[in-house]
């Protein structure tokens, strides 16, 4: 997984006060309930993004990092924690397609 070590996307204040969380044990990634609601409101979990979602992500670095790691994990088809040339090309192609820009 792209996220290594102790990683929590959500704010630590809400995480301490929020009960249940969504968590990936493989990468130690966690979201509290309030941050899940925030992500849902801005479509951070959408399968495909558009320019509006991309603009929102650029305003929120932690959500941009979340989304970048989603792309990375989807592209890392052999789960080697690195992207080979073909895997990198596939993630670039997908992002270009989603944002409607020509691929490189």
OpenMM code with the backbone's topology and positions (N, CA, C; nanometers):
from openmm import Vec3, app, unit

residues = "UNK UNK UNK UNK UNK UNK UNK UNK UNK UNK UNK UNK UNK UNK UNK UNK UNK UNK UNK UNK UNK UNK UNK UNK UNK UNK UNK UNK UNK UNK UNK UNK UNK UNK UNK UNK UNK UNK UNK UNK UNK UNK UNK UNK UNK UNK UNK UNK UNK UNK UNK UNK UNK UNK UNK UNK UNK UNK UNK UNK UNK UNK UNK UNK UNK UNK UNK UNK UNK UNK UNK UNK UNK UNK UNK UNK UNK UNK UNK UNK UNK UNK UNK UNK UNK UNK UNK UNK UNK UNK UNK UNK UNK UNK UNK UNK UNK UNK UNK UNK UNK UNK UNK UNK".split()
positions = [
    Vec3(0.0837, -0.1182, 0.0000),
    Vec3(0.0000, 0.0000, 0.0000),
    Vec3(0.0883, 0.1248, 0.0000),
    Vec3(0.0433, 0.2295, -0.0621),
    Vec3(0.1231, 0.3509, -0.0752),
    Vec3(0.1464, 0.4201, 0.0588),
    Vec3(0.0550, 0.4048, 0.1500),
    Vec3(0.0680, 0.4689, 0.2801),
    Vec3(0.1432, 0.3767, 0.3745),
    Vec3(0.2539, 0.4217, 0.4235),
    Vec3(0.3333, 0.3410, 0.5163),
    Vec3(0.3434, 0.4127, 0.6500),
    Vec3(0.3516, 0.3391, 0.7572),
    Vec3(0.3666, 0.3980, 0.8890),
    Vec3(0.2348, 0.4458, 0.9457),
    Vec3(0.2394, 0.5201, 1.0558),
    Vec3(0.1162, 0.5657, 1.1202),
    Vec3(0.0536, 0.6810, 1.0428),
    Vec3(-0.0518, 0.6535, 0.9691),
    Vec3(-0.1168, 0.7549, 0.8867),
    Vec3(-0.2633, 0.7623, 0.9230),
    Vec3(-0.3117, 0.8818, 0.9485),
    Vec3(-0.4529, 0.9055, 0.9692),
    Vec3(-0.4887, 1.0289, 0.8899),
    Vec3(-0.5830, 1.0152, 0.7991),
    Vec3(-0.6218, 1.1294, 0.7176),
    Vec3(-0.6981, 1.2318, 0.7987),
    Vec3(-0.7882, 1.1851, 0.8806),
    Vec3(-0.8811, 1.2786, 0.9444),
    Vec3(-0.8137, 1.3607, 1.0528),
    Vec3(-0.8851, 1.4651, 1.0918),
    Vec3(-0.8328, 1.5521, 1.1959),
    Vec3(-0.8233, 1.4746, 1.3269),
    Vec3(-0.7205, 1.4982, 1.4016),
    Vec3(-0.7008, 1.4222, 1.5253),
    Vec3(-0.8001, 1.4616, 1.6326),
    Vec3(-0.8506, 1.5847, 1.6295),
    Vec3(-0.9476, 1.6279, 1.7305),
    Vec3(-1.0765, 1.5480, 1.7152),
    Vec3(-1.1283, 1.5412, 1.5932),
    Vec3(-1.2513, 1.4660, 1.5721),
    Vec3(-1.2280, 1.3176, 1.5919),
    Vec3(-1.1120, 1.2685, 1.5546),
    Vec3(-1.0840, 1.1256, 1.5670),
    Vec3(-1.0910, 1.0807, 1.7124),
    Vec3(-1.0452, 1.1639, 1.8034),
    Vec3(-1.0480, 1.1284, 1.9453),
    Vec3(-1.1906, 1.1239, 1.9991),
    Vec3(-1.2765, 1.2100, 1.9449),
    Vec3(-1.4128, 1.2210, 1.9954),
    Vec3(-1.5131, 1.1362, 1.9183),
    Vec3(-1.4723, 1.0826, 1.8064),
    Vec3(-1.5630, 1.0067, 1.7214),
    Vec3(-1.5484, 0.8583, 1.7528),
    Vec3(-1.6585, 0.7877, 1.7568),
    Vec3(-1.6562, 0.6467, 1.7908),
    Vec3(-1.5965, 0.5595, 1.6816),
    Vec3(-1.6803, 0.5141, 1.5917),
    Vec3(-1.6360, 0.4199, 1.4904),
    Vec3(-1.5559, 0.4888, 1.3811),
    Vec3(-1.4733, 0.4089, 1.3149),
    Vec3(-1.3901, 0.4605, 1.2071),
    Vec3(-1.3882, 0.3626, 1.0912),
    Vec3(-1.3519, 0.4142, 0.9753),
    Vec3(-1.3243, 0.3312, 0.8598),
    Vec3(-1.1719, 0.3188, 0.8549),
    Vec3(-1.1234, 0.1963, 0.8423),
    Vec3(-0.9796, 0.1774, 0.8535),
    Vec3(-0.9286, 0.0711, 0.7572),
    Vec3(-0.8099, 0.0936, 0.7059),
    Vec3(-0.7391, -0.0062, 0.6267),
    Vec3(-0.6218, -0.0543, 0.7110),
    Vec3(-0.6266, -0.1788, 0.7525),
    Vec3(-0.5203, -0.2325, 0.8378),
    Vec3(-0.3893, -0.2487, 0.7620),
    Vec3(-0.3983, -0.2727, 0.6313),
    Vec3(-0.2780, -0.2932, 0.5515),
    Vec3(-0.1886, -0.1694, 0.5522),
    Vec3(-0.2501, -0.0511, 0.5441),
    Vec3(-0.1697, 0.0711, 0.5370),
    Vec3(-0.1857, 0.1612, 0.6589),
    Vec3(-0.2618, 0.1183, 0.7586),
    Vec3(-0.2830, 0.1936, 0.8810),
    Vec3(-0.3500, 0.3280, 0.8532),
    Vec3(-0.4405, 0.3291, 0.7589),
    Vec3(-0.5154, 0.4478, 0.7204),
    Vec3(-0.6480, 0.4463, 0.7941),
    Vec3(-0.6891, 0.5615, 0.8457),
    Vec3(-0.8147, 0.5656, 0.9208),
    Vec3(-0.8898, 0.6951, 0.8947),
    Vec3(-1.0211, 0.6852, 0.9006),
    Vec3(-1.1097, 0.8013, 0.8918),
    Vec3(-1.2133, 0.7909, 1.0023),
    Vec3(-1.2365, 0.9016, 1.0722),
    Vec3(-1.3440, 0.9024, 1.1708),
    Vec3(-1.4766, 0.9277, 1.0984),
    Vec3(-1.5861, 0.9087, 1.1686),
    Vec3(-1.7193, 0.9243, 1.1090),
    Vec3(-1.7413, 1.0648, 1.0531),
    Vec3(-1.6960, 1.1662, 1.1243),
    Vec3(-1.7143, 1.3035, 1.0778),
    Vec3(-1.6372, 1.3292, 0.9485),
    Vec3(-1.5166, 1.2748, 0.9388),
    Vec3(-1.4385, 1.2936, 0.8174),
    Vec3(-1.4967, 1.2131, 0.7015),
    Vec3(-1.5551, 1.0989, 0.7308),
    Vec3(-1.6234, 1.0235, 0.6262),
    Vec3(-1.7379, 1.1070, 0.5714),
    Vec3(-1.8152, 1.1699, 0.6594),
    Vec3(-1.9250, 1.2575, 0.6148),
    Vec3(-1.8721, 1.3724, 0.5297),
    Vec3(-1.7619, 1.4319, 0.5718),
    Vec3(-1.7010, 1.5420, 0.4959),
    Vec3(-1.6600, 1.4937, 0.3568),
    Vec3(-1.5971, 1.3769, 0.3506),
    Vec3(-1.5558, 1.3216, 0.2223),
    Vec3(-1.6728, 1.2914, 0.1304),
    Vec3(-1.7808, 1.2425, 0.1884),
    Vec3(-1.9002, 1.2141, 0.1094),
    Vec3(-1.9598, 1.3424, 0.0524),
    Vec3(-1.9624, 1.4483, 0.1308),
    Vec3(-2.0186, 1.5756, 0.0851),
    Vec3(-1.9406, 1.6358, -0.0308),
    Vec3(-1.8099, 1.6136, -0.0339),
    Vec3(-1.7297, 1.6711, -0.1425),
    Vec3(-1.6988, 1.5693, -0.2524),
    Vec3(-1.7619, 1.4522, -0.2459),
    Vec3(-1.7427, 1.3453, -0.3451),
    Vec3(-1.5991, 1.2947, -0.3533),
    Vec3(-1.5276, 1.2985, -0.2429),
    Vec3(-1.3892, 1.2509, -0.2409),
    Vec3(-1.3802, 1.1007, -0.2667),
    Vec3(-1.4899, 1.0275, -0.2435),
    Vec3(-1.4891, 0.8831, -0.2610),
    Vec3(-1.5451, 0.8403, -0.3959),
    Vec3(-1.5788, 0.9360, -0.4817),
    Vec3(-1.6350, 0.9040, -0.6131),
    Vec3(-1.5357, 0.8216, -0.6936),
    Vec3(-1.5879, 0.7291, -0.7734),
    Vec3(-1.5003, 0.6467, -0.8554),
    Vec3(-1.4303, 0.7307, -0.9618),
    Vec3(-1.5034, 0.8224, -1.0210),
    Vec3(-1.4467, 0.9134, -1.1211),
    Vec3(-1.4584, 1.0557, -1.0695),
    Vec3(-1.3550, 1.1360, -1.0920),
    Vec3(-1.3630, 1.2752, -1.0510),
    Vec3(-1.3838, 1.3635, -1.1735),
    Vec3(-1.4245, 1.4864, -1.1477),
    Vec3(-1.4365, 1.5853, -1.2540),
    Vec3(-1.3618, 1.7098, -1.2082),
    Vec3(-1.3673, 1.8152, -1.2888),
    Vec3(-1.2901, 1.9344, -1.2547),
    Vec3(-1.3391, 1.9992, -1.1255),
    Vec3(-1.4682, 1.9885, -1.0941),
    Vec3(-1.5193, 2.0460, -0.9689),
    Vec3(-1.4624, 1.9734, -0.8474),
    Vec3(-1.4624, 1.8410, -0.8528),
    Vec3(-1.4065, 1.7630, -0.7419),
    Vec3(-1.2562, 1.7881, -0.7319),
    Vec3(-1.1887, 1.7941, -0.8473),
    Vec3(-1.0447, 1.8196, -0.8473),
    Vec3(-1.0129, 1.9540, -0.7829),
    Vec3(-1.0923, 2.0565, -0.8132),
    Vec3(-1.0718, 2.1883, -0.7525),
    Vec3(-1.0896, 2.1825, -0.6015),
    Vec3(-1.1907, 2.1094, -0.5577),
    Vec3(-1.2152, 2.0932, -0.4141),
    Vec3(-1.0982, 2.0205, -0.3473),
    Vec3(-1.0465, 1.9181, -0.4133),
    Vec3(-0.9329, 1.8441, -0.3580),
    Vec3(-0.8097, 1.9328, -0.3457),
    Vec3(-0.7889, 2.0207, -0.4430),
    Vec3(-0.6735, 2.1104, -0.4381),
    Vec3(-0.6818, 2.2089, -0.3222),
    Vec3(-0.8015, 2.2357, -0.2736),
    Vec3(-0.8210, 2.3252, -0.1594),
    Vec3(-0.7956, 2.2540, -0.0263),
    Vec3(-0.7929, 2.1207, -0.0299),
    Vec3(-0.7815, 2.0415, 0.0939),
    Vec3(-0.6694, 1.9384, 0.0796),
    Vec3(-0.5493, 1.9732, 0.1224),
    Vec3(-0.4332, 1.8855, 0.1022),
    Vec3(-0.4489, 1.7429, 0.1553),
    Vec3(-0.5163, 1.7255, 0.2682),
    Vec3(-0.5289, 1.5894, 0.3211),
    Vec3(-0.6181, 1.5042, 0.2304),
    Vec3(-0.7218, 1.5640, 0.1735),
    Vec3(-0.8083, 1.4895, 0.0813),
    Vec3(-0.7382, 1.4667, -0.0518),
    Vec3(-0.6556, 1.5602, -0.0942),
    Vec3(-0.5779, 1.5411, -0.2166),
    Vec3(-0.4820, 1.4231, -0.1984),
    Vec3(-0.4207, 1.4156, -0.0817),
    Vec3(-0.3303, 1.3031, -0.0529),
    Vec3(-0.4074, 1.1706, -0.0518),
    Vec3(-0.5254, 1.1722, 0.0079),
    Vec3(-0.6095, 1.0525, 0.0077),
    Vec3(-0.6359, 1.0068, -0.1356),
    Vec3(-0.6785, 1.1002, -0.2194),
    Vec3(-0.7132, 1.0655, -0.3574),
    Vec3(-0.5905, 1.0178, -0.4352),
    Vec3(-0.4778, 1.0834, -0.4149),
    Vec3(-0.3537, 1.0425, -0.4816),
    Vec3(-0.3170, 0.8988, -0.4427),
    Vec3(-0.3337, 0.8657, -0.3162),
    Vec3(-0.3047, 0.7299, -0.2713),
    Vec3(-0.4036, 0.6286, -0.3274),
    Vec3(-0.5276, 0.6706, -0.3482),
    Vec3(-0.6248, 0.5812, -0.4135),
    Vec3(-0.5786, 0.5467, -0.5546),
    Vec3(-0.5367, 0.6488, -0.6292),
    Vec3(-0.4873, 0.6239, -0.7646),
    Vec3(-0.3650, 0.5323, -0.7615),
    Vec3(-0.2751, 0.5606, -0.6701),
    Vec3(-0.1523, 0.4812, -0.6579),
    Vec3(-0.1860, 0.3352, -0.6297),
    Vec3(-0.2722, 0.3118, -0.5326),
    Vec3(-0.3056, 0.1749, -0.4948),
    Vec3(-0.3761, 0.0998, -0.6072),
    Vec3(-0.4635, 0.1687, -0.6806),
    Vec3(-0.5299, 0.1035, -0.7940),
    Vec3(-0.4305, 0.0684, -0.9037),
    Vec3(-0.3314, 0.1542, -0.9245),
    Vec3(-0.2336, 0.1314, -1.0313),
    Vec3(-0.1319, 0.0235, -0.9942),
    Vec3(-0.1045, 0.0059, -0.8657),
    Vec3(-0.0040, -0.0902, -0.8198),
    Vec3(-0.0632, -0.2315, -0.8248),
    Vec3(-0.0806, -0.2811, -0.9464),
    Vec3(-0.1533, -0.4065, -0.9675),
    Vec3(-0.0854, -0.5283, -0.9054),
    Vec3(0.0448, -0.5254, -0.8918),
    Vec3(0.1156, -0.6394, -0.8318),
    Vec3(0.1454, -0.6175, -0.6836),
    Vec3(0.0932, -0.5071, -0.6269),
    Vec3(0.1085, -0.4750, -0.4842),
    Vec3(0.2546, -0.4755, -0.4392),
    Vec3(0.3412, -0.4188, -0.5226),
    Vec3(0.4839, -0.4155, -0.4924),
    Vec3(0.5272, -0.2887, -0.4193),
    Vec3(0.4334, -0.1979, -0.3950),
    Vec3(0.4613, -0.0687, -0.3319),
    Vec3(0.5499, 0.0216, -0.4157),
    Vec3(0.5545, -0.0044, -0.5435),
    Vec3(0.6162, 0.0882, -0.6386),
    Vec3(0.5452, 0.0702, -0.7726),
    Vec3(0.5521, 0.1714, -0.8561),
    Vec3(0.4859, 0.1646, -0.9855),
    Vec3(0.5890, 0.1462, -1.0948),
    Vec3(0.5695, 0.0432, -1.1766),
    Vec3(0.6572, 0.0278, -1.2918),
    Vec3(0.6055, 0.1194, -1.4029),
    Vec3(0.6724, 0.1203, -1.5137),
    Vec3(0.6393, 0.2119, -1.6232),
    Vec3(0.4942, 0.1959, -1.6699),
    Vec3(0.4495, 0.0727, -1.6874),
    Vec3(0.3127, 0.0483, -1.7343),
    Vec3(0.2091, 0.0916, -1.6305),
    Vec3(0.2366, 0.0647, -1.5039),
    Vec3(0.1439, 0.1046, -1.3978),
    Vec3(0.1342, 0.2572, -1.3888),
    Vec3(0.2475, 0.3243, -1.3989),
    Vec3(0.2481, 0.4700, -1.3955),
    Vec3(0.1734, 0.5267, -1.5156),
    Vec3(0.1954, 0.4686, -1.6328),
    Vec3(0.1250, 0.5147, -1.7525),
    Vec3(-0.0257, 0.4987, -1.7375),
    Vec3(-0.0701, 0.3904, -1.6721),
    Vec3(-0.2136, 0.3687, -1.6559),
    Vec3(-0.2760, 0.4724, -1.5624),
    Vec3(-0.2060, 0.5094, -1.4564),
    Vec3(-0.2622, 0.6093, -1.3644),
    Vec3(-0.2647, 0.7474, -1.4295),
    Vec3(-0.1628, 0.7811, -1.5051),
    Vec3(-0.1613, 0.9105, -1.5755),
    Vec3(-0.2739, 0.9145, -1.6780),
    Vec3(-0.2916, 0.8053, -1.7521),
    Vec3(-0.3990, 0.7988, -1.8512),
    Vec3(-0.5363, 0.8133, -1.7855),
    Vec3(-0.5551, 0.7489, -1.6731),
    Vec3(-0.6845, 0.7575, -1.6036),
    Vec3(-0.7129, 0.8996, -1.5558),
    Vec3(-0.6150, 0.9645, -1.4950),
    Vec3(-0.6351, 1.1013, -1.4461),
    Vec3(-0.6638, 1.1953, -1.5626),
    Vec3(-0.5904, 1.1805, -1.6710),
    Vec3(-0.6143, 1.2651, -1.7887),
    Vec3(-0.7562, 1.2440, -1.8416),
    Vec3(-0.7994, 1.1187, -1.8488),
    Vec3(-0.9348, 1.0887, -1.8954),
    Vec3(-1.0399, 1.1530, -1.8052),
    Vec3(-1.0247, 1.1347, -1.6752),
    Vec3(-1.1220, 1.1882, -1.5808),
    Vec3(-1.1324, 1.3402, -1.5877),
    Vec3(-1.0209, 1.4066, -1.6084),
    Vec3(-1.0214, 1.5528, -1.6104),
    Vec3(-1.0414, 1.6097, -1.7510),
    Vec3(-1.0506, 1.5205, -1.8498),
    Vec3(-1.0761, 1.5661, -1.9857),
    Vec3(-0.9605, 1.6403, -2.0496),
    Vec3(-0.8394, 1.6003, -2.0142),
    Vec3(-0.7223, 1.6610, -2.0756),
    Vec3(-0.6496, 1.5570, -2.1596),
    Vec3(-0.5788, 1.6011, -2.2641),
    Vec3(-0.5069, 1.5039, -2.3481),
    Vec3(-0.3999, 1.4301, -2.2681),
    Vec3(-0.3865, 1.3008, -2.2939),
    Vec3(-0.2817, 1.2247, -2.2260),
    Vec3(-0.1473, 1.2558, -2.2891),
    Vec3(-0.0456, 1.2326, -2.2125),
    Vec3(0.0902, 1.2664, -2.2548),
    Vec3(0.1405, 1.1661, -2.3560),
] * unit.nanometer
topology = app.Topology()
chain = topology.addChain("A")
for resn in residues:
    res = topology.addResidue(resn, chain)
    for name in ("N", "CA", "C"):
        topology.addAtom(name, app.Element.getBySymbol(name[0]), res)
